[in-house]
Amino acid sequence: MDEAFKPEAYKFRSMSAEDIPFVVQMEQVCFTSPWSERMLRAELKNRFAHYLVLETETGLIAYAGMWIMFNEAHITNVAVMPQYRRRGLGRSIMLECMKKALVLGATQMSLEVRVSNQAARNLYSNLGFTSEGRRKRYYEDTGEDALILWNRDVLATIEELRA
Ligand SMILES: CC(C)(COP(=O)(O)OP(=O)(O)OC[C@H]1O[C@@H](n2cnc3c(N)ncnc32)[C@H](O)[C@@H]1OP(=O)(O)O)[C@@H](O)C(=O)NCCC(=O)NCCS
């Protein structure tokens, strides 16, 4: 396994202002409609927003964000740099978000995903998310529909995965 992926060789931490240029790059590499620097900086001032980055000795390789309102968390973004995918990092950063959401009082979590994004749909399905609806032509760049996924019991999922 790659040296960078020994458990002690990477860590999750909250996103800071200094991370924004690297996160902008991740957005550009990972999404067809990337968030801008201005949008990401605004999130640092949003009291409902919580963003995590995954850092190795060589830099940031993944990030994820969510908004937490009362007992609901809503995932805004999840991205892993292409060369680091399929090593469990997307799952790890989602689990970090789920644990943080619980600590902050959210018991359930939602997100939108492109119908065609099978990689992400598999990731979320393995973490207890199921489809509860569809937003027609939600993505302006392609006109694609979004599925609205929910995990209605984040604690139960985390306990099941620990068992
Ligand atoms: C979706 C994404 C975050 C997954 O990250 P990752 O680190 O590769 O995911 P993991 O290695 O943790 O994979 C977890 C599970 O997701 C599913 N998965 C991940 N990539 C997949 C792929 N290319 N094809 C099918 N299933 C895939 C699998 O079920 C996988 O479990 P397995 O490896 O045991 O089969 C990553 O592909 C990405 O950044 N994509 C671009 C941005 C994006 O689409 N974000 C989601 C927006 S809703």
PDBQT file of the ligand as one rigid body, heavy atoms in Angstrom, charges set to zero:
ROOT
HETATM    1  C1  LIG A 201     -17.541   9.565  -5.034  1.00  0.00    +0.000 C 
HETATM    2  C2  LIG A 201     -16.110   9.631  -4.462  1.00  0.00    +0.000 C 
HETATM    3  C3  LIG A 201     -16.071  10.675  -3.345  1.00  0.00    +0.000 C 
HETATM    4  C4  LIG A 201     -15.758   8.244  -3.885  1.00  0.00    +0.000 C 
HETATM    5  O1  LIG A 201     -14.473   8.337  -3.266  1.00  0.00    +0.000 OA
HETATM    6  P1  LIG A 201     -13.522   7.050  -3.073  1.00  0.00    +0.000 P 
HETATM    7  O2  LIG A 201     -12.448   7.429  -2.131  1.00  0.00    +0.000 OA
HETATM    8  O3  LIG A 201     -13.126   6.501  -4.404  1.00  0.00    +0.000 OA
HETATM    9  O4  LIG A 201     -14.543   6.039  -2.403  1.00  0.00    +0.000 OA
HETATM   10  P2  LIG A 201     -14.170   4.735  -1.537  1.00  0.00    +0.000 P 
HETATM   11  O5  LIG A 201     -12.858   4.158  -2.007  1.00  0.00    +0.000 OA
HETATM   12  O6  LIG A 201     -14.296   5.074  -0.120  1.00  0.00    +0.000 OA
HETATM   13  O7  LIG A 201     -15.313   3.762  -1.995  1.00  0.00    +0.000 OA
HETATM   14  C5  LIG A 201     -16.397   3.424  -1.147  1.00  0.00    +0.000 C 
HETATM   15  C6  LIG A 201     -17.429   2.693  -1.974  1.00  0.00    +0.000 C 
HETATM   16  O8  LIG A 201     -17.987   3.570  -2.950  1.00  0.00    +0.000 OA
HETATM   17  C7  LIG A 201     -18.273   2.819  -4.141  1.00  0.00    +0.000 C 
HETATM   18  N1  LIG A 201     -17.440   3.327  -5.246  1.00  0.00    +0.000 N 
HETATM   19  C8  LIG A 201     -16.430   4.234  -5.159  1.00  0.00    +0.000 A 
HETATM   20  N2  LIG A 201     -15.942   4.452  -6.399  1.00  0.00    +0.000 NA
HETATM   21  C9  LIG A 201     -16.638   3.669  -7.247  1.00  0.00    +0.000 A 
HETATM   22  C10 LIG A 201     -16.616   3.476  -8.658  1.00  0.00    +0.000 A 
HETATM   23  N3  LIG A 201     -15.728   4.129  -9.435  1.00  0.00    +0.000 N 
HETATM   24  N4  LIG A 201     -17.505   2.632  -9.216  1.00  0.00    +0.000 NA
HETATM   25  C11 LIG A 201     -18.397   1.968  -8.466  1.00  0.00    +0.000 A 
HETATM   26  N5  LIG A 201     -18.473   2.104  -7.091  1.00  0.00    +0.000 NA
HETATM   27  C12 LIG A 201     -17.601   2.949  -6.517  1.00  0.00    +0.000 A 
HETATM   28  C13 LIG A 201     -17.929   1.381  -3.843  1.00  0.00    +0.000 C 
HETATM   29  O9  LIG A 201     -19.093   0.768  -3.304  1.00  0.00    +0.000 OA
HETATM   30  C14 LIG A 201     -16.874   1.544  -2.787  1.00  0.00    +0.000 C 
HETATM   31  O10 LIG A 201     -16.710   0.434  -1.976  1.00  0.00    +0.000 OA
HETATM   32  P3  LIG A 201     -15.681  -0.750  -2.459  1.00  0.00    +0.000 P 
HETATM   33  O11 LIG A 201     -14.412  -0.078  -2.849  1.00  0.00    +0.000 OA
HETATM   34  O12 LIG A 201     -15.578  -1.608  -1.230  1.00  0.00    +0.000 OA
HETATM   35  O13 LIG A 201     -16.358  -1.416  -3.611  1.00  0.00    +0.000 OA
HETATM   36  C15 LIG A 201     -15.087   9.961  -5.578  1.00  0.00    +0.000 C 
HETATM   37  O14 LIG A 201     -15.296   9.090  -6.673  1.00  0.00    +0.000 OA
HETATM   38  C16 LIG A 201     -15.137  11.399  -6.068  1.00  0.00    +0.000 C 
HETATM   39  O15 LIG A 201     -14.504  12.292  -5.504  1.00  0.00    +0.000 OA
HETATM   40  N6  LIG A 201     -15.895  11.639  -7.147  1.00  0.00    +0.000 N 
HETATM   41  C17 LIG A 201     -16.004  12.988  -7.734  1.00  0.00    +0.000 C 
HETATM   42  C18 LIG A 201     -16.812  13.908  -6.864  1.00  0.00    +0.000 C 
HETATM   43  C19 LIG A 201     -18.195  13.363  -6.575  1.00  0.00    +0.000 C 
HETATM   44  O16 LIG A 201     -18.858  12.816  -7.453  1.00  0.00    +0.000 OA
HETATM   45  N7  LIG A 201     -18.634  13.539  -5.312  1.00  0.00    +0.000 N 
HETATM   46  C20 LIG A 201     -19.924  13.104  -4.862  1.00  0.00    +0.000 C 
HETATM   47  C21 LIG A 201     -20.951  14.136  -5.176  1.00  0.00    +0.000 C 
HETATM   48  S1  LIG A 201     -22.575  13.659  -4.637  1.00  0.00    +0.000 SA
ENDROOT
TORSDOF 0
